[in-house]
């Protein structure tokens, strides 16, 4: 599960980087930036839902914060 979360996080960062690249390169002439940011939002929501489902199914356990 940790590996899947790490891969998803890397994909989210890559999508954010590609949006920055297209924003600087295209200067607003295409929709590539919008598509990259929409993909990033979709991946983030999917990751959040996956973490909620994994917690519900018992695949991951909360550890709590120790003071």
Beta strands, then each sheet from edge to edge (+ up, - down):
end
